[in-house]
Amino acid sequence: METQGLVSMTDEARLHWTALGDGNRQPPVVMLHGGPGLPDYLGDVAAMVADLAPVYRYDQRGTGRSPWQGCHSLTRHVDDLAELLDAWDVSKAVLIGHSYGADLASRFCLTHPDRVAAVLLMCGPFIGDWRTGYRAERDRRMSAAQQERLRELEELPDRTEEQEVELLTLAWFTDHADPERGWHWAAQSARRRRPVNWAMNGELGKDGRADPLDEHLAELRACLPTRTELLGGAGDPRPMAVLESLALRLGLPLTRIEGAGHEPWLERPDAVRAHLRRFVRGTVDARSSGRFAG
């Protein structure tokens, strides 16, 4: 059963949320989408585990059905998640964060470790100078003409609807291990995940560079719940070596999904479904057996 609603934050922003599954089962799962600046896109992923636990998703402020104007900060986004948990009457949640959502989940753990039952960090967070390797691999997957066209579109002060779709398709198709199917998925996403809040993307990016997660890894390792894992697509243009390094520094298991990129549930849905179900079922079973407190 799907339910949805709006929650007012302390600064009067109103965030739209969606829940799938039996809300009486504990602990619930909260999925944190990436971007930043995109609306929620994790509906298909939520459906993979909604029979095991209720799954909450929400459009981050300034995106999708959570319209808002103002300056974005990572602290405010962490506070939003805490206020949503309060509104849902959730004391502890299983966090599944994708891309920027993995960064948000990590920062939430630093601030509210007592409210997190388990964490799955999917295709992120990326630390250090990962962008150099990412851009090089992205360019390798593009033709010279595609690279030039992407630069032209990025430099336009204003873009038409079709130019925006073209830009996003070019920027996203290399995220997939299979470039042919990747173009199709990117073109679909370019029309569905709209509008992109570019101001939000820039503000949160600047905030993250001013206070990088890299500087909090020792603290994060101490704050993370016992049940924390990393998952990444082996074909993601973002360097898998960065996630491997993070896994070592945090002492976490890392699962590589072969033949998949930055959205592994599209290219290897069965593998991702099996992994998510094992992860969520393990947390639910731990609670029912008394190994999970709260």
PLY file of the C-alpha trace (Angstrom):
ply
format ascii 1.0
element vertex 294
property float x
property float y
property float z
element edge 293
property int vertex1
property int vertex2
end_header
0.00 0.00 0.00
1.34 3.44 -0.94
0.70 6.55 1.11
2.02 10.08 0.72
1.87 13.47 2.33
3.56 16.77 3.14
5.56 17.60 6.26
6.29 21.17 7.36
9.85 21.81 8.51
10.74 24.24 11.31
11.59 26.88 8.71
8.19 26.34 7.05
9.50 24.44 4.02
7.11 21.63 3.07
8.59 18.31 1.95
6.65 15.72 0.00
7.06 12.09 1.01
5.89 8.69 -0.19
5.70 5.45 1.80
5.30 1.93 0.47
4.52 -1.16 2.56
3.15 -1.94 6.01
3.90 1.05 8.22
3.59 -1.01 11.39
6.71 -3.06 10.66
9.98 -1.91 12.20
12.53 -0.66 11.50
11.49 1.21 8.35
13.76 1.94 5.41
14.38 5.52 4.27
15.80 5.96 0.77
17.84 9.08 0.04
18.08 10.06 -3.60
21.06 11.66 -5.26
21.70 14.78 -7.27
21.88 17.06 -5.53
19.16 19.03 -7.26
17.10 16.15 -8.63
13.69 14.94 -7.44
13.33 11.47 -5.96
13.83 8.66 -8.50
14.10 5.59 -6.24
10.58 4.23 -6.60
11.67 1.08 -8.44
14.36 0.43 -5.83
11.88 0.90 -2.97
9.58 -1.72 -4.49
12.36 -4.31 -4.25
12.14 -4.44 -0.44
8.74 -2.93 0.50
7.34 -6.35 1.43
10.09 -6.71 4.07
9.77 -3.28 5.70
7.97 0.00 5.04
9.99 2.22 2.70
9.92 6.01 2.90
11.16 8.34 0.16
10.97 12.08 -0.19
11.77 14.91 -2.58
14.54 16.94 -0.98
13.65 20.60 -0.48
13.70 22.58 -3.69
13.08 19.51 -5.88
10.05 17.71 -7.29
6.97 18.10 -5.14
8.92 19.92 -2.40
9.13 23.41 -3.94
11.22 25.85 -1.92
13.38 28.92 -2.45
16.41 29.68 -0.30
20.05 28.84 0.35
20.85 25.15 0.68
23.23 23.70 3.25
24.21 20.18 4.22
23.26 20.95 7.82
19.74 21.92 6.75
19.37 18.72 4.71
20.48 16.64 7.71
17.95 18.50 9.87
15.25 17.83 7.28
15.77 14.09 7.57
15.63 14.24 11.38
12.39 16.24 11.25
10.87 13.81 8.76
11.69 10.87 11.06
9.94 12.73 13.86
6.90 13.34 11.67
6.79 9.66 10.70
7.20 8.67 14.38
10.34 6.71 13.51
12.94 6.35 16.25
15.46 4.43 14.14
15.62 3.82 10.40
17.56 1.82 7.88
19.14 4.38 5.54
19.80 3.51 1.89
21.51 6.43 0.18
22.38 6.61 -3.51
25.14 8.89 -4.85
24.72 12.26 -3.07
22.20 10.44 -0.88
25.08 8.27 0.41
26.90 11.45 1.45
23.74 12.72 3.15
23.30 9.40 4.97
26.91 9.56 6.19
26.50 13.11 7.49
23.25 12.15 9.18
25.08 9.35 11.01
27.66 11.84 12.24
24.92 14.01 13.76
22.28 11.44 14.77
23.98 8.05 15.21
21.29 6.97 17.69
18.61 7.20 14.99
20.23 4.84 12.47
19.66 1.09 12.58
21.68 0.20 9.47
23.18 1.95 6.45
23.69 0.91 2.85
25.85 3.39 0.93
25.15 2.83 -2.75
27.47 4.31 -5.41
28.93 6.80 -2.96
30.08 8.72 -1.08
33.15 9.61 -3.12
36.05 11.20 -1.30
39.30 12.86 -2.31
40.01 13.92 -5.90
37.62 11.45 -7.52
36.40 13.92 -10.14
39.62 13.81 -12.16
39.31 10.08 -12.78
35.57 10.38 -13.35
35.91 13.10 -16.00
38.66 11.20 -17.79
36.54 8.04 -17.96
33.43 9.99 -18.97
35.35 11.60 -21.83
36.72 8.21 -22.88
33.14 6.93 -23.25
32.12 9.91 -25.41
32.99 10.85 -28.96
34.86 14.09 -29.61
31.67 15.56 -31.08
29.66 14.61 -27.99
32.28 16.17 -25.72
32.21 19.40 -27.70
28.42 19.54 -27.78
28.22 19.01 -24.01
30.66 21.89 -23.46
28.60 24.13 -25.75
25.39 23.37 -23.88
27.02 23.84 -20.47
28.24 27.31 -21.48
24.83 28.59 -22.60
23.49 31.21 -20.17
19.95 29.95 -20.82
18.75 26.70 -22.35
15.51 25.72 -24.04
13.65 22.62 -22.89
15.15 20.53 -25.69
18.64 21.85 -25.01
18.28 20.95 -21.33
17.17 17.42 -22.24
20.09 17.11 -24.66
22.58 18.33 -22.05
21.34 15.90 -19.39
21.30 12.98 -21.82
24.90 13.68 -22.80
25.94 14.14 -19.18
24.25 10.98 -17.94
24.51 8.29 -20.62
28.12 7.50 -19.69
26.99 6.63 -16.14
25.96 3.21 -17.43
28.21 0.29 -18.27
26.31 -0.35 -21.52
26.47 2.91 -23.54
23.73 1.91 -25.97
21.15 1.16 -23.30
22.67 3.98 -21.25
21.63 6.52 -23.88
18.04 5.28 -23.68
17.96 5.45 -19.87
19.64 8.86 -19.81
17.16 10.28 -22.33
14.26 9.00 -20.22
15.73 10.43 -17.03
16.45 13.76 -18.73
12.70 14.25 -19.19
11.49 12.69 -15.93
13.94 14.01 -13.33
13.03 17.61 -13.82
13.45 20.38 -13.26
17.04 20.20 -12.09
17.71 22.65 -9.28
21.11 23.85 -10.48
21.40 26.43 -7.68
20.93 23.68 -5.09
23.54 21.55 -6.84
26.07 24.36 -6.75
25.38 25.42 -3.16
25.61 21.92 -1.71
28.70 21.20 -3.79
30.37 24.32 -2.38
29.28 23.39 1.15
30.71 19.90 0.73
34.05 21.24 -0.49
34.22 23.61 2.48
33.63 20.75 4.93
34.65 17.56 3.12
33.52 14.21 4.44
37.15 13.11 4.08
37.99 15.03 7.26
35.40 13.15 9.33
36.17 9.53 8.44
37.57 8.53 11.83
34.53 10.01 13.53
32.22 8.44 10.96
33.75 5.01 11.50
32.94 5.30 15.19
29.38 6.52 14.51
28.26 4.02 11.89
25.97 1.21 13.02
27.34 -2.32 13.06
25.32 -3.16 9.98
26.81 -0.81 7.37
27.83 -1.77 3.84
28.96 -0.22 0.57
27.68 -1.20 -2.87
28.91 0.04 -6.24
28.60 -0.67 -9.93
31.88 -1.95 -11.35
31.12 -0.07 -14.58
30.52 3.30 -12.92
32.78 5.96 -14.48
33.39 7.22 -10.94
36.50 5.32 -9.80
35.72 2.08 -8.01
39.16 2.45 -6.40
37.78 5.39 -4.41
35.01 3.25 -2.91
37.54 0.49 -2.22
39.73 2.97 -0.35
36.73 4.26 1.61
35.72 0.70 2.52
39.19 0.04 3.91
39.29 3.27 5.90
35.85 2.67 7.40
36.30 -1.08 7.84
33.22 -1.88 5.76
32.35 -4.64 3.28
32.04 -3.49 -0.34
29.99 -5.34 -2.95
30.82 -4.76 -6.63
27.97 -5.27 -9.08
29.60 -6.40 -12.30
28.17 -5.18 -15.60
26.49 -2.18 -13.98
27.20 1.52 -13.66
26.07 4.35 -11.41
22.47 3.11 -11.30
23.10 -0.61 -10.95
19.43 -1.52 -10.46
18.83 -0.69 -14.14
21.50 -2.96 -15.60
21.58 -5.72 -12.96
18.18 -5.59 -11.25
18.29 -9.17 -9.98
21.70 -8.73 -8.35
20.72 -5.44 -6.72
17.37 -6.82 -5.57
19.05 -9.84 -3.98
21.60 -7.66 -2.21
19.04 -5.17 -0.89
16.71 -7.91 0.29
19.52 -9.69 2.15
20.57 -6.39 3.75
17.09 -5.31 4.83
16.00 -8.80 5.90
19.11 -9.13 8.04
18.31 -5.90 9.88
14.64 -6.82 10.36
15.58 -10.31 11.60
18.13 -8.82 14.02
15.43 -6.65 15.55
12.92 -9.47 15.88
15.54 -11.64 17.59
16.43 -8.88 20.07
19.84 -8.00 18.57
18.48 -4.64 17.38
17.78 -2.03 20.04
15.18 0.70 19.61
0 1
1 2
2 3
3 4
4 5
5 6
6 7
7 8
8 9
9 10
10 11
11 12
12 13
13 14
14 15
15 16
16 17
17 18
18 19
19 20
20 21
21 22
22 23
23 24
24 25
25 26
26 27
27 28
28 29
29 30
30 31
31 32
32 33
33 34
34 35
35 36
36 37
37 38
38 39
39 40
40 41
41 42
42 43
43 44
44 45
45 46
46 47
47 48
48 49
49 50
50 51
51 52
52 53
53 54
54 55
55 56
56 57
57 58
58 59
59 60
60 61
61 62
62 63
63 64
64 65
65 66
66 67
67 68
68 69
69 70
70 71
71 72
72 73
73 74
74 75
75 76
76 77
77 78
78 79
79 80
80 81
81 82
82 83
83 84
84 85
85 86
86 87
87 88
88 89
89 90
90 91
91 92
92 93
93 94
94 95
95 96
96 97
97 98
98 99
99 100
100 101
101 102
102 103
103 104
104 105
105 106
106 107
107 108
108 109
109 110
110 111
111 112
112 113
113 114
114 115
115 116
116 117
117 118
118 119
119 120
120 121
121 122
122 123
123 124
124 125
125 126
126 127
127 128
128 129
129 130
130 131
131 132
132 133
133 134
134 135
135 136
136 137
137 138
138 139
139 140
140 141
141 142
142 143
143 144
144 145
145 146
146 147
147 148
148 149
149 150
150 151
151 152
152 153
153 154
154 155
155 156
156 157
157 158
158 159
159 160
160 161
161 162
162 163
163 164
164 165
165 166
166 167
167 168
168 169
169 170
170 171
171 172
172 173
173 174
174 175
175 176
176 177
177 178
178 179
179 180
180 181
181 182
182 183
183 184
184 185
185 186
186 187
187 188
188 189
189 190
190 191
191 192
192 193
193 194
194 195
195 196
196 197
197 198
198 199
199 200
200 201
201 202
202 203
203 204
204 205
205 206
206 207
207 208
208 209
209 210
210 211
211 212
212 213
213 214
214 215
215 216
216 217
217 218
218 219
219 220
220 221
221 222
222 223
223 224
224 225
225 226
226 227
227 228
228 229
229 230
230 231
231 232
232 233
233 234
234 235
235 236
236 237
237 238
238 239
239 240
240 241
241 242
242 243
243 244
244 245
245 246
246 247
247 248
248 249
249 250
250 251
251 252
252 253
253 254
254 255
255 256
256 257
257 258
258 259
259 260
260 261
261 262
262 263
263 264
264 265
265 266
266 267
267 268
268 269
269 270
270 271
271 272
272 273
273 274
274 275
275 276
276 277
277 278
278 279
279 280
280 281
281 282
282 283
283 284
284 285
285 286
286 287
287 288
288 289
289 290
290 291
291 292
292 293
